[in-house]
Amino acid sequence: MHFKQPEILYFLFLLIVPILVHLFQLRRFKTSYFTNVRFLKELAVQTRKSSKIKKRLLLATRLLLLTCAIIAFSQPFFEAKDSQNASNEMYIILDNSFSMQAKGKKGELLKRAVQELLENTPENAQFSLLTNTENYWNTDIKSAKSALQNLKYSATPFELSSIMAKVKVHKSAHKKDIVIISDAVGLTENDIKNIDSEEKPYFIIPEAEQKNNISIDSVYINQTLENFYEISVNLSAYGEDFKPVSTALYNQNKLIAKTIINFDSKKKKINFTIPKEAFHGYVSIEDNGLTYDNRLFFSISKNKKTNVISIGEPEKSNFLSRIYTSAEFNYSNYSISSLDYNSLEKQNTIILNELNEIPQALQTTLKAFVSKGGNLVVIPSEKSSISNLNSFLGNFGKVQFNNWKTESKLITKINFDHPLFSGVFENKITNFQYPKTNSSFDISSPYPAVLSYEDQSTFVTAIQNPTAGITIFSAPINSNNSNFQQSPLIVPLFYKIAQNNQKTGVNALTIGNNQPYFVDVLLTKDAILEVKGNEDSFIPIQQILNNKVKLTFNDFPETAGNYSVFDKKEQVENLSFNYKRTESDLSKVNTNVVSDFKTADTISTIFNTLQTERTDSQIWKWFVIFALLFLALEIAIIKFVK
């Protein structure tokens, strides 16, 4: 037991006063004469004995009364179990990622968590509130009420490690109490491994009752017909026992097509046929799971011809003219001696077809061409200078040519997951007529191979960077050295190479990917492009590149939807933005990683626990009550004890 005013205990010496009064109290007796005292003798003894008991009782009650009064004024208390952390600062981390749209017993998890904070946080409690994107330092529930009520779901995934890093660097003279409210979807051990052992947080993990969810993953052009596009939509189902789902396709908010999907497997693909013209709309589904992944916005630009040029001997480039037809491409071929360097910056794709030497002037031009988003293809000649090739390729990546080998090898492996083969194959082909090369260079490359030989060495590789694609062959593909020109692989490969990074397919950007986007527009020096949607607009980071503008969006826009690029009041191009589909699988709840930490069901439980553990037990009131009881007891003794 501790005392707030221990010096008052010195007044306990006053207890000697009633003792002295009791010991030295003298009473004068009046003598009365009786004719016969024989009958009063026994009565006198009894009266003297009862008087002694009464005085002792009064002494005890007065001593106890005075003792309780003195102790009460010294304010005794029992120290709290966790009193050393009574001055801790409170930090509340609230997960507002899309997975918190899931429904629990009392509604959507995020909305219920916000309601509990508003209802159960003490008005005098100071805390800092951190969400996926916003920070509110040193606030209280009244000040944070508006922010909590207007809190929206964030496209930024919940990354506990980065939020904890913010808490850690926030300067404070006190220790920290951390409350983390999250559904734990995607939570990993890496997220909690750096948590300070002295600041172990409390976890509140609301549980979703409905864990079934269907997500629209992607949209792409499956095939191009004469007057139509066949659009393929990929969907994923997470959970078990799904009911039929309604799927609809809209263009400019106008319903184009609608169908019902039965999920007999976890992955599903459906096709729509639309006119071969510009498209600016979305595909949507109706399910009982999360809502953020029920729409996928996409655009298809008006079909433009792709400019392709090959540099090399005409007789070795005839096969390219059969691939790059005039219906979709502006194709031309030049020998190195007749090449017009000024025409290169207008191209989308440049193919170096079996050049013995790449002149320095051409290397400089091509380096600038690639930096502005152009596609480059390098097909070596058997007489190519290895040092010349390696010096040139060193401008773009780490691909290097080694020895020339006259060894016949079969091309047997296709990297179906490579972006150059995206949407090309419906099924993975394992047995086909393998093309071959009679001679080839050894290539060292850290990048995934597009096509490989039977000995796992590289035939085609690609350097992918944010702005362009550089595709490199390890062998000449003329008819004397290879039969690759007769292979069915050659058409989709070169077709996709030419279209790489070009707006010839579906435009469906992902918010936060930070991949540059090129707009074909000629701007004046001080002109600025603006991106506008139905509800908001923003100005992206932009760089003028001759007849193009490179746009970088960072984390904009905040809301998925269809947008348009404007040059002042003139609409230049349509864009579509979507949220990342990283929150769709609600089965990824990982509560095991928080098993070593304290958990609670509600925020009120945590506040009550902290209040109980860190509040001293004041017991002076009990001593006041005892003092009053002894006072009442003294009065009763005086009145009733004879």
C-alpha positions as CSV (number, residue, x, y, z in Angstrom):
1,M,0.0,0.0,0.0
2,H,1.2,3.5,-0.9
3,F,0.3,7.0,0.4
4,K,0.0,10.2,-1.6
5,Q,0.4,12.3,1.6
6,P,2.5,10.1,3.8
7,E,3.6,13.0,6.1
8,I,0.0,13.1,7.6
9,L,0.7,9.7,9.2
10,Y,2.8,11.5,11.8
11,F,-0.5,12.6,13.3
12,L,-0.9,9.0,14.5
13,F,1.0,10.1,17.5
14,L,-2.2,11.8,18.5
15,L,-3.6,8.4,19.4
16,I,-1.8,8.7,22.7
17,V,-4.3,11.5,23.8
18,P,-7.4,9.3,24.2
19,I,-5.2,6.7,25.9
20,L,-4.0,9.2,28.4
21,V,-7.4,10.6,29.0
22,H,-8.6,7.0,29.6
23,L,-5.9,6.2,32.1
24,F,-6.0,9.4,34.1
25,Q,-9.6,10.2,33.9
26,L,-10.8,10.8,37.6
27,R,-14.4,10.8,38.7
28,R,-15.7,12.2,42.1
29,F,-18.2,9.9,43.9
30,K,-20.9,11.4,46.2
31,T,-21.3,9.3,49.4
32,S,-24.8,8.3,50.3
33,Y,-25.7,6.8,53.6
34,F,-28.0,4.0,53.9
35,T,-29.3,2.2,56.9
36,N,-28.3,-1.1,55.5
37,V,-25.8,-1.6,52.6
38,R,-25.8,-5.4,52.7
39,F,-28.2,-5.5,49.7
40,L,-26.2,-2.9,47.6
41,K,-22.8,-4.4,47.8
42,E,-23.3,-6.9,45.0
43,L,-24.9,-4.3,42.8
44,A,-22.0,-1.9,43.3
45,V,-19.5,-4.5,42.1
46,Q,-21.5,-5.2,39.1
47,T,-21.9,-1.5,38.2
48,R,-18.2,-0.9,38.6
49,K,-17.4,-3.8,36.3
50,S,-19.8,-2.8,33.5
51,S,-18.5,0.7,33.6
52,K,-14.9,-0.5,33.0
53,I,-16.1,-2.5,29.9
54,K,-17.9,0.5,28.5
55,K,-14.9,2.7,28.9
56,R,-12.6,0.2,27.1
57,L,-15.1,-0.1,24.2
58,L,-15.2,3.7,23.9
59,L,-11.4,3.9,24.0
60,A,-11.1,1.3,21.2
61,T,-13.7,2.9,18.9
62,R,-12.1,6.3,19.4
63,L,-8.7,5.0,18.6
64,L,-10.0,3.3,15.5
65,L,-12.0,6.3,14.4
66,L,-9.0,8.6,14.8
67,T,-6.7,6.1,13.0
68,C,-9.0,5.8,10.1
69,A,-9.5,9.5,9.8
70,I,-5.7,10.1,9.8
71,I,-5.0,7.3,7.2
72,A,-7.9,8.7,5.0
73,F,-6.3,12.1,4.9
74,S,-2.9,10.5,3.8
75,Q,-4.8,9.1,0.8
76,P,-3.7,5.5,0.6
77,F,-3.7,3.5,-2.6
78,F,-2.6,0.3,-4.2
79,E,-0.2,0.9,-7.1
80,A,-1.5,-0.3,-10.6
81,K,-0.1,-3.5,-12.0
82,D,1.2,-1.6,-15.1
83,S,1.7,1.8,-13.6
84,Q,5.1,2.3,-15.4
85,N,3.3,2.5,-18.7
86,A,0.5,4.8,-17.6
87,S,2.0,7.7,-19.7
88,N,2.2,5.6,-22.9
89,E,1.0,7.2,-26.2
90,M,-1.7,5.5,-28.1
91,Y,-1.4,4.7,-31.9
92,I,-4.4,3.1,-33.7
93,I,-3.6,1.5,-37.1
94,L,-6.7,1.0,-39.1
95,D,-6.6,-1.2,-42.2
96,N,-8.9,0.3,-44.9
97,S,-7.9,-1.9,-47.8
98,F,-10.5,-3.4,-50.1
99,S,-10.6,-6.7,-48.3
100,M,-12.2,-4.9,-45.4
101,Q,-15.3,-4.6,-47.6
102,A,-16.1,-8.2,-46.5
103,K,-19.2,-8.6,-44.4
104,G,-19.0,-9.8,-40.7
105,K,-21.8,-10.4,-38.2
106,K,-22.6,-6.6,-38.0
107,G,-21.9,-5.5,-41.6
108,E,-18.8,-4.5,-43.5
109,L,-15.7,-4.9,-41.4
110,L,-14.3,-1.4,-42.0
111,K,-17.5,0.4,-41.3
112,R,-18.1,-1.7,-38.1
113,A,-14.5,-0.9,-36.9
114,V,-15.1,2.8,-37.5
115,Q,-18.4,2.7,-35.6
116,E,-16.7,1.0,-32.6
117,L,-14.0,3.6,-32.5
118,L,-16.5,6.4,-32.5
119,E,-18.7,4.8,-29.8
120,N,-16.0,3.4,-27.5
121,T,-13.0,5.7,-27.6
122,P,-12.9,7.9,-24.5
123,E,-13.4,11.6,-25.3
124,N,-10.3,12.6,-23.3
125,A,-8.1,9.9,-24.9
126,Q,-5.3,11.2,-27.0
127,F,-4.1,9.0,-29.9
128,S,-2.6,9.0,-33.4
129,L,-4.6,7.4,-36.2
130,L,-2.8,5.8,-39.2
131,T,-4.5,4.2,-42.2
132,N,-3.1,2.8,-45.4
133,T,-2.6,6.3,-46.9
134,E,-3.5,8.9,-44.2
135,N,-1.9,9.9,-40.9
136,Y,-3.6,11.9,-38.1
137,W,-1.1,12.6,-35.4
138,N,-1.9,13.5,-31.8
139,T,-5.6,13.8,-32.1
140,D,-8.7,12.8,-30.2
141,I,-12.0,11.2,-31.1
142,K,-13.9,14.5,-31.6
143,S,-11.2,15.8,-33.9
144,A,-10.9,12.6,-35.8
145,K,-14.7,12.0,-36.1
146,S,-15.0,13.6,-39.5
147,A,-12.0,11.8,-41.0
148,L,-13.3,8.4,-39.7
149,Q,-16.8,9.0,-41.0
150,N,-15.5,9.9,-44.4
151,L,-12.8,7.2,-44.6
152,K,-12.8,5.5,-47.9
153,Y,-11.4,2.1,-49.0
154,S,-7.9,2.5,-50.3
155,A,-6.3,1.0,-53.4
156,T,-3.0,0.9,-51.5
157,P,-2.6,-2.6,-49.9
158,F,-2.2,-2.9,-46.2
159,E,1.5,-3.0,-45.5
160,L,1.9,-3.2,-41.7
161,S,5.7,-3.1,-41.9
162,S,5.8,0.3,-43.6
163,I,3.1,1.8,-41.2
164,M,5.0,0.5,-38.2
165,A,8.1,2.2,-39.6
166,K,6.2,5.5,-39.5
167,V,5.2,4.9,-35.9
168,K,8.7,4.0,-35.0
169,V,10.3,7.2,-36.5
170,H,7.6,9.4,-34.9
171,K,9.4,11.2,-32.1
172,S,8.0,10.7,-28.7
173,A,9.3,11.0,-25.1
174,H,7.0,8.1,-24.0
175,K,6.6,4.5,-24.9
176,K,3.8,3.5,-27.3
177,D,0.7,1.5,-27.1
178,I,-0.2,0.2,-30.6
179,V,-3.6,-1.1,-31.6
180,I,-3.8,-2.7,-35.1
181,I,-7.3,-3.3,-36.6
182,S,-7.0,-5.5,-39.7
183,D,-8.6,-8.6,-41.2
184,A,-5.0,-10.0,-41.6
185,V,-5.5,-10.8,-45.3
186,G,-2.1,-11.2,-46.8
187,L,-0.3,-10.5,-43.4
188,T,3.1,-12.2,-43.4
189,E,5.8,-12.8,-40.8
190,N,8.0,-10.2,-42.5
191,D,5.3,-7.6,-41.6
192,I,5.8,-8.2,-37.8
193,K,9.4,-9.4,-37.5
194,N,10.7,-5.8,-36.9
195,I,8.1,-4.9,-34.2
196,D,9.9,-3.7,-31.1
197,S,9.5,-6.3,-28.3
198,E,8.8,-3.6,-25.8
199,E,5.9,-2.2,-27.8
200,K,4.0,-5.4,-28.6
201,P,0.8,-4.2,-30.2
202,Y,-2.8,-5.3,-29.6
203,F,-4.4,-6.9,-32.6
204,I,-8.1,-6.7,-33.4
205,I,-8.9,-9.1,-36.2
206,P,-12.5,-8.8,-37.4
207,E,-13.7,-12.0,-39.1
208,A,-15.6,-12.1,-42.3
209,E,-18.6,-14.5,-42.5
210,Q,-18.9,-14.3,-46.3
211,K,-15.6,-15.4,-47.8
212,N,-16.8,-16.3,-51.2
213,N,-15.7,-13.7,-53.8
214,I,-15.5,-13.5,-57.6
215,S,-13.0,-11.2,-59.3
216,I,-12.7,-9.9,-62.8
217,D,-8.9,-10.3,-63.5
218,S,-8.3,-9.1,-67.0
219,V,-9.7,-8.3,-70.4
220,Y,-7.9,-8.7,-73.7
221,I,-8.6,-9.1,-77.4
222,N,-8.7,-12.8,-78.1
223,Q,-8.8,-12.4,-81.9
224,T,-9.3,-9.7,-84.5
225,L,-11.9,-10.4,-87.2
226,E,-12.5,-8.4,-90.3
227,N,-15.1,-6.1,-88.7
228,F,-15.2,-7.3,-85.0
229,Y,-13.1,-7.9,-82.0
230,E,-13.5,-11.0,-79.9
231,I,-13.0,-9.8,-76.3
232,S,-12.0,-12.4,-73.6
233,V,-12.7,-11.8,-69.9
234,N,-10.9,-13.8,-67.3
235,L,-12.5,-14.3,-63.9
236,S,-11.4,-16.0,-60.7
237,A,-13.6,-17.5,-58.0
238,Y,-12.4,-17.7,-54.4
239,G,-14.3,-20.0,-52.1
240,E,-16.8,-22.8,-52.5
241,D,-20.3,-23.4,-53.9
242,F,-21.0,-20.4,-56.2
243,K,-24.3,-19.4,-57.6
244,P,-24.7,-18.3,-61.2
245,V,-23.3,-14.8,-61.7
246,S,-24.6,-12.1,-64.0
247,T,-22.0,-10.5,-66.3
248,A,-22.5,-7.4,-68.4
249,L,-20.5,-5.4,-70.9
250,Y,-20.9,-1.6,-71.2
251,N,-19.6,0.9,-73.7
252,Q,-20.0,4.6,-72.7
253,N,-22.4,3.3,-69.9
254,K,-24.5,1.7,-72.6
255,L,-25.3,-2.0,-72.2
256,I,-23.8,-4.0,-75.1
257,A,-24.1,-7.6,-73.9
258,K,-25.1,-9.6,-70.9
259,T,-24.7,-13.3,-69.9
260,I,-24.9,-15.7,-66.9
261,I,-21.8,-17.6,-65.8
262,N,-21.8,-20.9,-63.9
263,F,-18.6,-21.5,-62.0
264,D,-17.8,-25.1,-62.3
265,S,-14.1,-24.3,-61.9
266,K,-12.0,-21.7,-60.1
267,K,-11.0,-20.0,-63.3
268,K,-13.5,-18.9,-66.0
269,K,-13.2,-17.2,-69.4
270,I,-16.0,-15.7,-71.3
271,N,-16.0,-14.1,-74.7
272,F,-17.9,-11.1,-76.1
273,T,-17.9,-9.9,-79.7
274,I,-17.9,-6.2,-80.3
275,P,-17.6,-3.9,-83.4
276,K,-14.1,-3.2,-84.5
277,E,-14.0,0.4,-83.4
278,A,-13.0,2.6,-80.4
279,F,-14.3,1.3,-77.1
280,H,-14.5,3.1,-73.7
281,G,-16.4,1.1,-71.1
282,Y,-16.2,-1.7,-68.6
283,V,-17.3,-5.2,-67.8
284,S,-19.1,-5.9,-64.6
285,I,-20.4,-8.8,-62.5
286,E,-22.9,-9.0,-59.6
287,D,-21.8,-11.2,-56.6
288,N,-22.2,-11.1,-52.8
289,G,-18.5,-10.8,-52.1
290,L,-16.2,-7.8,-52.4
291,T,-17.4,-5.0,-54.6
292,Y,-14.1,-3.3,-55.7
293,D,-13.2,-6.1,-58.1
294,N,-16.7,-6.4,-59.7
295,R,-15.8,-4.0,-62.5
296,L,-12.9,-3.8,-64.9
297,F,-12.6,-0.6,-66.9
298,F,-10.9,-0.8,-70.3
299,S,-10.5,1.1,-73.6
300,I,-9.7,0.2,-77.1
301,S,-8.2,3.0,-79.2
302,K,-9.1,3.6,-82.8
303,N,-7.1,1.2,-84.9
304,K,-3.8,2.9,-86.0
305,K,-1.2,1.4,-88.3
306,T,2.1,0.5,-86.6
307,N,5.2,1.9,-88.2
308,V,7.9,-0.9,-88.7
309,I,11.2,-0.6,-90.5
310,S,13.8,-3.3,-91.0
311,I,17.5,-2.5,-91.7
312,G,19.3,-5.1,-93.7
313,E,19.6,-6.8,-97.0
314,P,16.2,-6.9,-98.8
315,E,16.5,-10.5,-99.8
316,K,16.8,-11.5,-96.2
317,S,13.8,-9.4,-95.1
318,N,11.2,-10.6,-97.5
319,F,9.5,-12.7,-94.8
320,L,8.8,-9.6,-92.7
321,S,6.7,-8.0,-95.5
322,R,4.5,-11.1,-95.3
323,I,3.9,-10.6,-91.6
324,Y,3.6,-6.8,-91.5
325,T,0.8,-6.4,-94.0
326,S,-0.5,-3.0,-95.2
327,A,-3.8,-3.5,-93.4
328,E,-2.2,-3.0,-89.9
329,F,1.4,-1.9,-90.5
330,N,3.4,0.7,-92.4
331,Y,6.3,-1.5,-93.2
332,S,9.5,-0.6,-95.1
333,N,13.0,-2.1,-95.6
334,Y,16.3,-0.3,-96.1
335,S,19.9,-1.4,-96.5
336,I,22.4,0.2,-94.2
337,S,23.8,2.3,-97.1
338,S,20.4,3.8,-98.1
339,L,19.0,4.4,-94.6
340,D,17.5,7.8,-93.9
341,Y,18.3,8.4,-90.2
342,N,15.7,11.1,-89.9
343,S,12.9,8.6,-90.5
344,L,13.8,6.4,-87.5
345,E,12.3,8.6,-84.9
346,K,8.9,8.2,-86.5
347,Q,8.9,4.4,-86.2
348,N,7.4,2.2,-83.6
349,T,9.6,-0.8,-84.2
350,I,13.0,-1.1,-85.8
351,I,14.5,-4.5,-86.8
352,L,18.3,-4.8,-87.3
353,N,18.3,-7.9,-89.6
354,E,21.7,-9.5,-89.8
355,L,24.0,-6.5,-89.9
356,N,27.7,-7.3,-89.9
357,E,28.4,-4.0,-88.1
358,I,26.3,-1.5,-86.4
359,P,27.7,2.0,-87.2
360,Q,28.3,4.3,-84.2
361,A,26.0,6.9,-85.6
362,L,23.2,4.3,-85.9
363,Q,23.9,3.2,-82.3
364,T,23.5,6.7,-81.0
365,T,20.2,7.1,-82.9
366,L,18.8,3.8,-81.7
367,K,19.8,4.5,-78.1
368,A,17.7,7.7,-78.3
369,F,14.9,5.8,-80.1
370,V,14.6,3.2,-77.4
371,S,14.7,5.8,-74.6
372,K,11.6,7.4,-76.1
373,G,9.6,4.1,-76.1
374,G,10.6,2.5,-79.4
375,N,10.9,-1.3,-79.9
376,L,14.1,-2.7,-81.1
377,V,14.8,-6.2,-82.6
378,V,18.4,-7.4,-83.0
379,I,19.0,-10.4,-85.3
380,P,22.7,-11.1,-85.6
381,S,24.6,-12.1,-88.7
382,E,27.1,-15.0,-88.8
383,K,29.7,-12.3,-89.6
384,S,28.6,-10.0,-86.8
385,S,31.4,-8.5,-84.7
386,I,30.9,-9.8,-81.1
387,S,32.6,-6.7,-79.6
388,N,30.4,-4.4,-81.7
389,L,27.2,-6.2,-80.7
390,N,28.1,-6.3,-77.0
391,S,29.1,-2.6,-77.0
392,F,25.8,-1.7,-78.5
393,L,23.6,-3.9,-76.3
394,G,25.4,-2.6,-73.2
395,N,23.4,0.6,-73.6
396,F,20.2,-1.3,-72.8
397,G,20.9,-4.2,-70.5
398,K,23.2,-7.1,-69.6
399,V,22.8,-9.4,-72.6
400,Q,26.1,-10.4,-74.1
401,F,27.1,-12.4,-77.1
402,N,29.8,-15.1,-76.7
403,N,31.3,-17.7,-79.1
404,W,29.8,-18.6,-82.5
405,K,29.1,-22.3,-82.7
406,T,28.4,-24.3,-85.8
407,E,26.1,-26.8,-84.1
408,S,22.6,-27.8,-85.2
409,K,20.0,-27.3,-82.3
410,L,16.3,-27.7,-82.1
411,I,14.1,-24.9,-80.6
412,T,11.9,-26.8,-78.2
413,K,10.7,-24.6,-75.4
414,I,8.2,-21.8,-75.4
415,N,7.9,-19.4,-72.4
416,F,4.1,-19.1,-72.4
417,D,4.1,-16.7,-69.5
418,H,6.3,-14.1,-71.3
419,P,4.5,-10.9,-72.2
420,L,5.4,-11.4,-75.9
421,F,3.1,-14.5,-75.9
422,S,0.3,-13.0,-73.8
423,G,-3.0,-14.0,-75.3
424,V,-1.4,-16.0,-78.2
425,F,-2.0,-19.5,-77.1
426,E,-5.2,-20.9,-75.7
427,N,-3.4,-24.1,-74.4
428,K,0.3,-24.8,-73.7
429,I,1.7,-26.7,-76.6
430,T,4.2,-29.4,-75.7
431,N,4.6,-31.2,-79.0
432,F,5.0,-29.3,-82.2
433,Q,7.2,-29.3,-85.3
434,Y,10.4,-28.0,-83.8
435,P,12.3,-25.4,-85.8
436,K,16.1,-25.5,-85.7
437,T,19.2,-23.5,-86.4
438,N,22.5,-24.8,-87.9
439,S,24.7,-22.2,-86.2
440,S,24.2,-19.8,-83.3
441,F,25.9,-17.6,-80.8
442,D,26.1,-18.4,-77.1
443,I,24.2,-15.7,-75.2
444,S,24.6,-14.8,-71.5
445,S,21.4,-13.1,-70.3
446,P,19.8,-12.5,-66.9
447,Y,16.4,-12.1,-68.5
448,P,13.9,-14.9,-69.1
449,A,14.1,-16.6,-72.5
450,V,11.2,-16.2,-74.9
451,L,12.3,-19.3,-76.9
452,S,14.9,-21.8,-75.8
453,Y,16.9,-24.6,-77.4
454,E,16.7,-28.3,-76.4
455,D,19.8,-27.8,-74.3
456,Q,18.1,-24.9,-72.3
457,S,20.3,-22.3,-74.0
458,T,18.6,-19.1,-75.3
459,F,17.3,-18.6,-78.8
460,V,15.3,-15.4,-78.2
461,T,15.4,-13.2,-75.1
462,A,14.0,-9.8,-74.4
463,I,15.1,-6.9,-72.2
464,Q,11.9,-5.4,-70.8
465,N,12.1,-1.9,-69.4
466,P,9.3,0.6,-68.4
467,T,9.4,2.4,-71.8
468,A,10.4,-0.1,-74.5
469,G,11.2,-3.6,-75.5
470,I,14.5,-4.9,-76.9
471,T,14.2,-8.4,-78.4
472,I,17.4,-10.3,-79.2
473,F,18.0,-13.4,-81.3
474,S,21.0,-15.6,-80.8
475,A,21.2,-16.8,-84.4
476,P,20.4,-15.6,-88.0
477,I,17.0,-16.8,-89.2
478,N,17.7,-16.7,-92.9
479,S,16.7,-19.8,-94.9
480,N,20.4,-21.0,-95.1
481,N,20.8,-21.1,-91.3
482,S,17.4,-21.9,-90.0
483,N,13.9,-23.1,-90.9
484,F,12.4,-20.7,-88.3
485,Q,10.7,-18.7,-91.1
486,Q,8.6,-21.7,-91.9
487,S,7.6,-22.3,-88.3
488,P,4.1,-21.3,-87.0
489,L,5.9,-19.4,-84.2
490,I,7.3,-16.7,-86.4
491,V,4.1,-14.8,-87.1
492,P,2.8,-14.4,-83.5
493,L,6.3,-13.6,-82.3
494,F,7.1,-10.8,-84.7
495,Y,3.5,-9.6,-84.6
496,K,3.6,-9.2,-80.8
497,I,7.1,-7.7,-81.0
498,A,5.9,-4.9,-83.3
499,Q,2.9,-4.3,-81.1
500,N,4.8,-4.3,-77.8
501,N,4.1,-1.1,-75.9
502,Q,1.8,0.1,-78.7
503,K,-1.8,1.0,-78.1
504,T,-3.1,-1.6,-80.5
505,G,-5.0,-3.7,-77.9
506,V,-6.9,-3.3,-74.7
507,N,-5.9,-0.4,-72.5
508,A,-6.5,-1.3,-68.8
509,L,-3.9,0.4,-66.6
510,T,-3.4,-0.5,-62.9
511,I,-3.4,2.2,-60.3
512,G,0.0,2.4,-58.6
513,N,2.0,0.4,-61.2
514,N,3.9,3.5,-62.3
515,Q,4.3,2.2,-65.8
516,P,4.9,5.1,-68.2
517,Y,2.3,5.6,-70.9
518,F,3.0,7.2,-74.3
519,V,0.5,9.5,-76.0
520,D,0.9,10.2,-79.6
521,V,0.5,14.0,-79.6
522,L,2.7,16.9,-80.7
523,L,2.8,19.5,-77.9
524,T,4.2,23.0,-77.8
525,K,6.9,23.6,-75.2
526,D,4.6,25.0,-72.4
527,A,1.6,22.9,-73.1
528,I,0.4,20.5,-70.4
529,L,-1.8,17.4,-70.8
530,E,-4.6,16.8,-68.2
531,V,-6.3,13.6,-67.3
532,K,-10.0,14.0,-66.6
533,G,-12.7,11.5,-65.3
534,N,-16.3,11.9,-64.4
535,E,-15.6,13.0,-60.8
536,D,-12.0,14.0,-60.6
537,S,-9.0,15.2,-62.7
538,F,-5.2,15.4,-62.3
539,I,-2.1,16.4,-64.1
540,P,0.4,13.5,-64.5
541,I,4.2,13.9,-64.7
542,Q,5.0,14.3,-68.3
543,Q,7.9,14.5,-70.7
544,I,7.8,15.7,-74.3
545,L,9.6,13.3,-76.7
546,N,9.5,14.6,-80.2
547,N,6.0,13.5,-81.5
548,K,5.1,11.7,-78.2
549,V,4.5,12.6,-74.6
550,K,5.6,10.3,-71.8
551,L,3.1,10.2,-68.9
552,T,3.8,8.9,-65.4
553,F,0.8,8.5,-63.1
554,N,2.4,7.4,-59.8
555,D,-0.5,6.7,-57.4
556,F,-3.1,8.7,-59.5
557,P,-5.9,8.5,-60.0
558,E,-7.3,7.5,-56.6
559,T,-10.5,6.1,-58.1
560,A,-10.8,3.4,-60.8
561,G,-12.8,4.4,-63.9
562,N,-12.6,5.6,-67.4
563,Y,-10.6,8.8,-68.0
564,S,-9.6,10.9,-71.0
565,V,-6.4,12.8,-71.8
566,F,-7.0,16.4,-72.8
567,D,-4.7,19.0,-74.5
568,K,-6.5,22.1,-73.2
569,K,-10.1,21.4,-74.3
570,E,-9.2,18.9,-77.1
571,Q,-9.6,15.2,-76.2
572,V,-6.5,13.4,-77.2
573,E,-7.0,9.8,-76.0
574,N,-9.0,7.6,-73.7
575,L,-7.5,5.8,-70.7
576,S,-8.9,3.3,-68.2
577,F,-7.6,2.6,-64.6
578,N,-8.3,-0.3,-62.3
579,Y,-7.4,-1.3,-58.8
580,K,-4.9,-4.1,-58.2
581,R,-6.6,-7.5,-57.6
582,T,-4.4,-8.2,-54.6
583,E,-7.2,-8.3,-52.0
584,S,-9.7,-10.6,-53.8
585,D,-8.8,-13.9,-52.0
586,L,-10.3,-13.7,-48.5
587,S,-9.0,-17.1,-47.6
588,K,-5.5,-15.5,-47.2
589,V,-6.3,-14.6,-43.6
590,N,-3.2,-15.4,-41.6
591,T,-3.9,-15.1,-37.9
592,N,-1.0,-17.5,-37.0
593,V,1.6,-14.7,-37.3
594,V,-0.1,-12.7,-34.5
595,S,-0.3,-15.6,-32.1
596,D,2.5,-14.2,-30.0
597,F,0.7,-10.9,-29.5
598,K,-2.2,-9.7,-27.4
599,T,-5.6,-9.9,-29.2
600,A,-9.0,-8.4,-28.4
601,D,-12.5,-8.5,-29.9
602,T,-13.3,-4.8,-29.7
603,I,-11.5,-1.5,-29.0
604,S,-13.6,-1.0,-25.8
605,T,-12.0,-4.2,-24.4
606,I,-8.5,-2.7,-25.0
607,F,-9.4,0.6,-23.4
608,N,-10.9,-1.1,-20.4
609,T,-7.9,-3.4,-20.0
610,L,-5.5,-0.5,-20.1
611,Q,-7.6,1.5,-17.7
612,T,-7.8,-1.4,-15.3
613,E,-4.1,-2.3,-15.5
614,R,-2.8,1.3,-15.3
615,T,-5.1,3.0,-12.8
616,D,-4.1,3.0,-9.1
617,S,-6.7,1.5,-6.6
618,Q,-7.7,4.5,-4.4
619,I,-8.8,3.1,-0.9
620,W,-9.0,6.4,1.2
621,K,-12.8,6.3,0.7
622,W,-12.9,3.0,2.6
623,F,-11.1,4.6,5.6
624,V,-13.6,7.5,5.6
625,I,-16.4,4.9,5.7
626,F,-14.8,3.0,8.5
627,A,-14.3,6.3,10.5
628,L,-18.0,7.0,10.1
629,L,-18.9,3.5,11.2
630,F,-16.7,3.8,14.3
631,L,-18.3,7.2,15.1
632,A,-21.7,5.6,14.8
633,L,-20.5,2.7,17.0
634,E,-19.2,5.1,19.7
635,I,-22.6,6.9,19.8
636,A,-24.3,3.6,20.1
637,I,-22.1,2.5,23.0
638,I,-22.6,5.7,24.9
639,K,-26.4,5.5,24.4
640,F,-27.1,1.8,24.9
641,V,-24.3,0.3,26.9
642,K,-24.9,0.7,30.7
